[in-house]
Amino acid sequence: MNVAVAKTGSGRAVSDLFASAEGRLPGSPAVVAVRREAFETYERLGLPHRRLEEWKYTDLRAMVGEVLPLAAAPDAAALSRAADAVKAHAYEGARKLVLVDGVFAPDLSDVKALPSGVSVTTLRETLDKAADLLTTASTDAMISLNAAMATDGVVLSIADGAQLSAPIQIIHVATVPSASSFTRSQVRIGKGARPTIIESFVAAGAGAYQVNDAVLVWIGDDADVAYIRLMDDAADAVNITSQFVTVGANVKLNYFNMTSGGAVSRLQGFITFAGEGSELSLNGVNLLKKTEHGDLTLVVDHAVPNCMSRETFRAVIDDRGHSVFQGRIIVRPDAQKTDGKMMTRALLLSDEAEADNKPELEIFADDVSCGHGATAGALDDSLLFYLKARGLPEKQAQALLIQAFVGEAIEQIADDDLREHVIGLAERWLERRS
C-alpha cells in the first residue's frame, strides 16, 4: 500500500528549507545519506503536537507553527555584535568556545588557551570523515530535524585523568532575527577527569530566532563532572535542546539547568547509567514571566545496579508564564539497589501563571528505593506580612522569598564562585520583574 503524507504549509516551508540548505551543510556522501534519512523521519512526523504524550504540554505546531530559514554564516558585523555578547555573558576565568548563529567562531574562542589534556575540533571538520555524530536511536521529530540540518558544533575531548582548574564555557550567540540555527556537539570526558563545563545561550540584540541544539556527552569511569546550562535567550526566541548523556562507573555528575529567557524553550535530557556505583545530582530552575513557556523533560535510565539519582526542580512563574516539568525514572530489571528520587515545586506569582508537573516512575526491579513528589502554590502570605512589617517593600520581600525558594536547587552547585554567579543571574531576573 502506498501512503501519501499530506504536508501542511509549515511542512512545505521546512522541505524547501532543507532543499535550499543541503548544499551548504557539511559532510561526506555518507553524511548526506544520513541527513536525508533523518529529514524523511521529520517529514513523516512533523512538528510535535499535544497528541504526543511526550509533547503534551509543549505543542510546537500551535506555539511555533513553522521553522525559520537557516541563518547565514556570520559576517564581520555579526561577529562584532557577538563579541559584545560574549563579554557580557562569559564566566570569569573560563576557557570559551563560541558558536555564532550556529557556526564555530575561532577568533572569539580560547582554543589556544585550552589546558593540557583538552582538545577541540568542530562538527564541520568531523563530518568530513564520519557520520556518527548525526546518528542517535531516537525518532523524536526535533532530534531528527537537528540531524538533518546541523551546520556546526563543538567536538570536545577531555583526556583521562585531566584535572581542569578552569571551567570550559560553550557560548551560543544569536545575532540574526527571523532565522534558525542547528548545532550538534559532542563532549567526551575521560576516566578520572574532573572538568566543569558551562553552556550558555544568549542573544546579541536578535529577536524572534530559533535554536535547535543537540549535545552528546560520554563520561568515563571515576570522573567527577559539573555541567551547568544557562539559557537566557531573547524574549521572542525559541530554543529546543536535546542532550544524551551516558554515565560510566563510579561517576559523580552534578548537572544544573536554569532557564530565564525565551518565548518557548524545551530542554529534553536523556541520561543513562552504563556503569555501576555512579551518582547523579540533577537540578533545575525555571524563571518565567509574561507569556514565556519553559519545558524541562528528563528521562533518567537506571540500566545497571547500584546507582543513585536525585532530581530537584524549582519553577517561579509570573504573569501568564507556563512551566512544564516531566521527569521519568526508569529502573531496568537488572538494576537492583537503585536509589532514585525526584521532587518538583512550582511557585505561582499570579492568578494566570500555570505549572504542569508530571513525575513518573517505571520500575522493573524489586530491590530499589524510589520516590517522587510535586507541589504548586503561591507565596506564603504570613511570611510576606512578616517581612513587610519589618519595613521591606512588597517586591523586595517577594524577592527574598523567591531567592530562598530557588536556593535549594542552586545550592547543589558545588563550586562557590559558580554558585554565586548563578545566584546573580537569578537576582537580575528578579530585578527585571515589572
C-alpha positions as CSV (number, residue, x, y, z in Angstrom):
1,M,0.0,0.0,0.0
2,N,1.3,3.5,-0.9
3,V,0.8,6.0,1.9
4,A,0.8,9.7,0.9
5,V,1.8,12.2,3.6
6,A,-0.1,15.5,3.4
7,K,2.1,18.4,4.1
8,T,1.0,21.5,5.9
9,G,2.2,24.9,4.9
10,S,4.9,24.7,7.6
11,G,5.9,21.2,6.3
12,R,6.4,22.6,2.8
13,A,8.4,25.5,4.3
14,V,10.8,23.1,6.1
15,S,11.1,20.9,3.0
16,D,12.1,24.0,1.0
17,L,14.5,24.9,3.8
18,F,16.2,21.6,3.7
19,A,16.5,21.6,-0.1
20,S,18.0,25.1,-0.2
21,A,20.4,24.4,2.7
22,E,21.5,20.9,1.7
23,G,24.4,22.3,-0.4
24,R,25.7,24.4,2.5
25,L,25.7,21.5,5.0
26,P,29.0,19.8,5.8
27,G,29.7,16.1,5.3
28,S,30.7,13.3,3.1
29,P,28.3,11.5,0.8
30,A,27.6,9.0,3.6
31,V,26.7,12.0,5.8
32,V,24.4,13.3,3.1
33,A,22.5,10.0,3.1
34,V,22.1,10.1,6.9
35,R,20.8,13.7,6.7
36,R,18.2,12.8,4.1
37,E,17.1,9.8,6.1
38,A,16.8,12.0,9.2
39,F,14.8,14.6,7.3
40,E,12.4,11.9,5.9
41,T,11.8,10.9,9.6
42,Y,11.0,14.5,10.4
43,E,8.7,14.9,7.4
44,R,6.8,11.8,8.4
45,L,6.4,13.1,12.0
46,G,6.1,16.9,11.5
47,L,6.4,19.4,14.3
48,P,5.5,17.8,17.7
49,H,2.0,18.4,19.0
50,R,-0.2,17.9,22.1
51,R,-1.4,14.5,20.9
52,L,2.0,13.1,21.5
53,E,2.4,12.2,25.2
54,E,6.0,13.4,25.4
55,W,5.0,16.8,23.9
56,K,1.5,17.1,25.5
57,Y,2.3,20.4,27.3
58,T,4.6,21.9,24.5
59,D,2.6,21.9,21.3
60,L,5.1,23.3,18.8
61,R,2.6,23.2,16.0
62,A,0.5,25.7,17.9
63,M,3.3,27.7,19.5
64,V,5.8,27.9,16.7
65,G,4.0,26.9,13.6
66,E,6.9,26.9,11.2
67,V,10.7,26.6,11.2
68,L,12.5,29.8,10.2
69,P,15.1,29.9,7.3
70,L,18.6,28.8,8.1
71,A,20.8,31.7,9.4
72,A,23.6,32.8,7.1
73,A,27.2,32.3,8.2
74,P,28.1,35.2,10.4
75,D,29.8,38.2,8.7
76,A,32.1,40.7,10.4
77,A,29.3,42.8,11.7
78,A,27.6,39.7,13.3
79,L,30.9,38.7,14.9
80,S,31.4,42.1,16.3
81,R,27.9,42.0,17.9
82,A,28.6,38.5,19.2
83,A,31.9,39.7,20.8
84,D,30.0,42.2,22.9
85,A,27.5,39.5,24.0
86,V,30.4,37.1,24.9
87,K,32.0,39.8,27.1
88,A,28.7,40.3,28.9
89,H,28.0,36.6,29.5
90,A,31.4,35.0,29.8
91,Y,32.1,33.4,33.2
92,E,35.3,34.9,34.6
93,G,38.3,32.6,34.1
94,A,36.5,30.2,31.8
95,R,38.0,29.0,28.6
96,K,35.5,30.0,25.9
97,L,34.3,28.1,22.9
98,V,31.9,30.3,20.9
99,L,29.3,29.5,18.3
100,V,27.7,32.4,16.4
101,D,24.4,31.8,14.6
102,G,25.3,28.1,14.6
103,V,28.9,28.4,13.3
104,F,32.0,28.0,15.4
105,A,33.9,31.3,15.8
106,P,37.6,30.6,16.4
107,D,38.5,34.3,16.8
108,L,36.1,34.6,19.7
109,S,37.2,31.3,21.3
110,D,40.1,30.4,23.6
111,V,41.3,27.5,21.5
112,K,45.0,28.2,22.1
113,A,44.5,28.7,25.8
114,L,42.9,25.3,26.4
115,P,44.7,23.4,29.2
116,S,46.8,20.3,28.6
117,G,44.6,17.2,28.1
118,V,41.8,19.2,26.3
119,S,41.3,19.2,22.6
120,V,38.6,20.7,20.4
121,T,37.6,20.5,16.8
122,T,34.3,21.3,15.1
123,L,31.4,19.2,13.9
124,R,32.0,20.6,10.4
125,E,35.5,19.1,10.4
126,T,34.5,15.9,11.9
127,L,31.7,15.2,9.4
128,D,34.1,15.3,6.6
129,K,35.3,11.9,7.9
130,A,32.3,10.2,9.5
131,A,28.5,10.5,10.1
132,D,28.5,9.0,13.6
133,L,27.7,12.3,15.3
134,L,24.4,12.6,13.4
135,T,23.2,9.2,14.4
136,T,21.0,8.6,17.5
137,A,18.5,5.9,18.4
138,S,15.7,8.5,18.8
139,T,12.9,9.0,16.4
140,D,11.9,12.3,18.0
141,A,11.0,14.8,15.3
142,M,13.1,17.7,16.6
143,I,16.2,15.5,17.1
144,S,15.7,14.1,13.5
145,L,15.4,17.7,12.2
146,N,18.6,18.6,14.0
147,A,20.5,15.6,12.4
148,A,19.3,16.7,9.0
149,M,20.2,20.4,9.4
150,A,23.1,20.6,11.8
151,T,25.7,23.1,10.4
152,D,28.4,23.0,13.1
153,G,29.1,22.4,16.8
154,V,31.9,21.7,19.2
155,V,33.7,18.3,19.4
156,L,35.4,18.5,22.8
157,S,37.6,15.8,24.2
158,I,39.0,15.7,27.8
159,A,41.7,13.2,28.4
160,D,41.8,10.5,31.1
161,G,42.8,12.0,34.5
162,A,42.6,15.6,33.4
163,Q,42.2,17.9,36.4
164,L,40.9,21.2,35.0
165,S,41.5,24.3,37.1
166,A,39.3,26.5,34.9
167,P,35.8,25.8,33.5
168,I,35.2,25.3,29.8
169,Q,32.3,27.5,28.6
170,I,30.4,26.8,25.4
171,I,28.6,30.0,24.4
172,H,25.9,30.1,21.7
173,V,25.2,33.6,20.4
174,A,22.3,34.5,18.2
175,T,22.7,37.7,16.2
176,V,20.1,37.4,13.4
177,P,16.4,37.8,13.8
178,S,13.9,35.6,11.9
179,A,16.4,32.9,11.3
180,S,17.2,29.4,12.7
181,S,20.4,27.7,13.8
182,F,21.1,24.0,14.1
183,T,24.1,22.9,16.2
184,R,25.2,19.5,17.4
185,S,28.1,19.0,19.8
186,Q,30.0,16.1,21.4
187,V,31.7,16.1,24.8
188,R,33.9,13.1,25.7
189,I,35.2,13.1,29.3
190,G,37.9,10.6,30.1
191,K,38.3,8.3,33.0
192,G,39.1,10.0,36.3
193,A,38.8,13.5,34.7
194,R,37.4,16.4,36.8
195,P,36.0,19.1,34.5
196,T,33.4,21.9,34.9
197,I,31.5,22.7,31.7
198,I,29.2,25.6,31.3
199,E,26.9,26.0,28.3
200,S,25.2,29.4,27.7
201,F,22.6,30.5,25.2
202,V,22.5,34.3,24.7
203,A,21.3,36.9,22.2
204,A,23.2,39.8,20.7
205,G,20.2,42.1,20.0
206,A,18.4,39.4,18.0
207,G,14.7,39.0,18.2
208,A,12.5,36.1,17.0
209,Y,15.1,33.5,16.2
210,Q,15.0,29.7,16.7
211,V,17.7,27.4,18.1
212,N,17.7,23.6,17.7
213,D,20.7,22.2,19.6
214,A,21.8,18.6,20.4
215,V,24.7,17.5,22.7
216,L,26.1,14.0,23.1
217,V,28.0,13.5,26.3
218,W,30.1,10.4,27.3
219,I,31.6,10.3,30.8
220,G,34.3,7.8,31.6
221,D,34.6,5.8,34.8
222,D,35.6,7.5,38.0
223,A,35.1,11.0,36.6
224,D,33.8,13.9,38.6
225,V,31.8,16.3,36.4
226,A,29.9,19.5,36.9
227,Y,27.7,20.6,33.9
228,I,25.9,23.9,34.1
229,R,23.5,25.1,31.4
230,L,22.2,28.7,31.4
231,M,19.5,29.6,28.9
232,D,18.9,33.4,28.6
233,D,17.7,33.8,25.0
234,A,15.9,36.8,23.6
235,A,12.3,37.3,24.7
236,D,10.9,36.2,21.3
237,A,13.2,33.3,20.8
238,V,12.5,29.5,20.6
239,N,15.1,27.1,22.0
240,I,14.8,23.3,21.7
241,T,17.8,21.4,23.1
242,S,18.3,17.7,23.3
243,Q,21.0,16.1,25.4
244,F,22.1,12.5,25.5
245,V,24.4,11.7,28.5
246,T,26.0,8.3,29.0
247,V,27.5,7.8,32.5
248,G,30.2,5.3,33.2
249,A,31.0,3.5,36.5
250,N,31.7,5.3,39.8
251,V,31.0,8.7,38.3
252,K,29.8,11.8,40.1
253,L,27.8,14.0,37.9
254,N,26.3,17.3,39.1
255,Y,24.0,18.8,36.4
256,F,22.2,22.1,36.7
257,N,20.0,24.0,34.2
258,M,18.4,27.4,34.6
259,T,16.0,28.9,32.0
260,S,15.4,32.7,32.4
261,G,14.6,33.8,28.8
262,G,12.9,32.8,25.5
263,A,9.3,32.7,24.4
264,V,9.4,28.9,24.1
265,S,12.1,26.6,25.4
266,R,12.4,22.9,26.0
267,L,15.4,21.0,27.3
268,Q,14.9,17.3,26.9
269,G,17.6,15.3,28.6
270,F,18.2,11.5,28.3
271,I,20.7,10.3,31.0
272,T,21.7,6.6,31.0
273,F,23.7,4.9,33.8
274,A,26.0,2.5,31.9
275,G,28.3,1.6,34.9
276,E,27.7,0.7,38.5
277,G,28.3,2.9,41.5
278,S,27.5,6.3,40.0
279,E,25.7,9.2,41.5
280,L,23.7,11.9,39.6
281,S,22.6,15.2,41.1
282,L,20.2,16.8,38.6
283,N,18.8,20.2,39.4
284,G,17.0,22.9,37.6
285,V,15.2,26.3,37.8
286,N,12.7,27.9,35.5
287,L,12.2,31.7,35.9
288,L,9.3,32.7,33.7
289,K,7.3,35.8,33.1
290,K,4.9,37.4,30.6
291,T,3.8,34.6,28.3
292,E,7.1,32.6,28.4
293,H,6.9,28.8,28.2
294,G,9.6,26.7,29.7
295,D,9.7,22.9,29.5
296,L,12.2,20.6,31.3
297,T,11.7,17.0,30.2
298,L,14.1,14.4,31.8
299,V,14.5,10.7,31.4
300,V,16.9,9.0,33.8
301,D,17.6,5.4,32.8
302,H,19.0,3.2,35.6
303,A,20.2,0.4,33.3
304,V,22.7,-1.1,35.8
305,P,22.6,-1.8,39.5
306,N,23.9,0.3,42.5
307,C,23.4,3.8,41.2
308,M,21.8,6.9,42.8
309,S,19.9,9.8,41.2
310,R,18.5,12.9,42.8
311,E,16.4,15.4,40.9
312,T,15.4,18.8,42.4
313,F,13.5,21.3,40.3
314,R,12.0,24.7,41.1
315,A,9.8,26.9,38.9
316,V,8.9,30.5,39.5
317,I,6.1,31.7,37.2
318,D,4.8,35.3,36.9
319,D,2.2,36.9,34.7
320,R,0.9,34.3,32.2
321,G,4.0,32.2,32.1
322,H,3.8,28.4,31.8
323,S,6.3,25.9,33.3
324,V,6.5,22.3,32.5
325,F,8.4,19.5,34.3
326,Q,8.3,16.0,33.0
327,G,10.6,13.7,34.9
328,R,10.8,9.9,34.3
329,I,13.0,7.5,36.2
330,I,13.3,4.1,34.6
331,V,14.7,1.1,36.6
332,R,15.6,-1.8,34.4
333,P,15.1,-5.4,35.6
334,D,18.8,-5.9,36.4
335,A,19.2,-2.5,38.1
336,Q,18.9,-3.8,41.7
337,K,19.9,-1.5,44.6
338,T,18.8,1.6,42.6
339,D,18.2,4.7,44.7
340,G,16.2,7.3,42.6
341,K,14.2,10.3,43.9
342,M,12.8,13.5,42.3
343,M,11.0,16.5,43.7
344,T,9.5,19.4,41.7
345,R,7.9,22.5,43.2
346,A,6.3,25.5,41.4
347,L,5.8,28.9,42.8
348,L,2.9,30.8,41.1
349,L,3.2,34.6,41.4
350,S,0.0,35.5,39.6
351,D,-3.5,34.0,39.2
352,E,-2.8,33.3,35.5
353,A,0.5,31.6,36.0
354,E,0.5,27.9,35.1
355,A,2.6,24.9,36.1
356,D,2.3,21.3,34.8
357,N,4.3,18.8,36.8
358,K,4.5,15.2,35.7
359,P,6.9,12.9,37.6
360,E,6.9,9.3,36.7
361,L,8.5,6.0,37.9
362,E,8.9,2.9,35.7
363,I,10.3,0.2,38.0
364,F,11.1,-3.3,36.7
365,A,13.3,-4.4,39.7
366,D,12.3,-5.3,43.2
367,D,15.2,-4.2,45.4
368,V,15.0,-0.5,44.9
369,S,14.3,2.8,46.8
370,C,12.5,5.2,44.5
371,G,10.1,8.1,45.1
372,H,8.8,11.3,43.6
373,G,6.7,14.4,44.6
374,A,5.3,17.5,43.1
375,T,3.7,20.7,44.6
376,A,2.5,24.0,43.3
377,G,1.4,27.1,45.3
378,A,1.7,30.8,45.9
379,L,4.0,32.8,48.2
380,D,3.2,32.4,51.9
381,D,1.1,35.4,52.9
382,S,2.2,35.1,56.5
383,L,5.9,35.3,55.6
384,L,5.2,38.2,53.3
385,F,3.4,40.0,56.1
386,Y,6.3,39.3,58.5
387,L,8.9,40.8,56.1
388,K,6.7,43.8,55.2
389,A,6.0,44.5,58.8
390,R,9.8,45.0,59.2
391,G,9.9,47.7,56.6
392,L,10.6,45.8,53.4
393,P,8.7,46.9,50.3
394,E,6.5,44.1,48.8
395,K,8.7,43.5,45.8
396,Q,11.8,43.2,47.9
397,A,10.0,40.9,50.4
398,Q,8.9,38.7,47.4
399,A,12.4,38.7,46.1
400,L,13.8,37.4,49.3
401,L,11.2,34.6,49.5
402,I,11.8,33.7,45.8
403,Q,15.6,33.5,46.3
404,A,15.1,31.1,49.2
405,F,12.7,29.0,47.2
406,V,15.1,28.5,44.2
407,G,18.1,28.3,46.5
408,E,17.6,24.6,47.2
409,A,18.3,23.8,43.6
410,I,21.1,26.4,43.1
411,E,22.8,25.3,46.3
412,Q,23.5,22.0,44.7
413,I,26.2,23.7,42.6
414,A,29.4,22.7,44.5
415,D,31.8,25.4,43.2
416,D,31.3,28.5,45.4
417,D,32.1,31.1,42.7
418,L,30.0,29.4,40.1
419,R,27.1,29.1,42.5
420,E,27.3,32.9,43.3
421,H,27.4,33.6,39.5
422,V,24.1,31.7,39.0
423,I,22.5,33.3,42.1
424,G,23.5,36.7,40.5
425,L,21.7,35.7,37.2
426,A,18.6,34.8,39.2
427,E,18.7,38.1,41.1
428,R,18.9,40.0,37.8
429,W,15.8,38.2,36.6
430,L,14.0,39.3,39.8
431,E,15.1,42.9,39.2
432,R,13.6,42.7,35.7
433,R,10.2,41.8,37.0
434,S,7.7,44.6,36.3
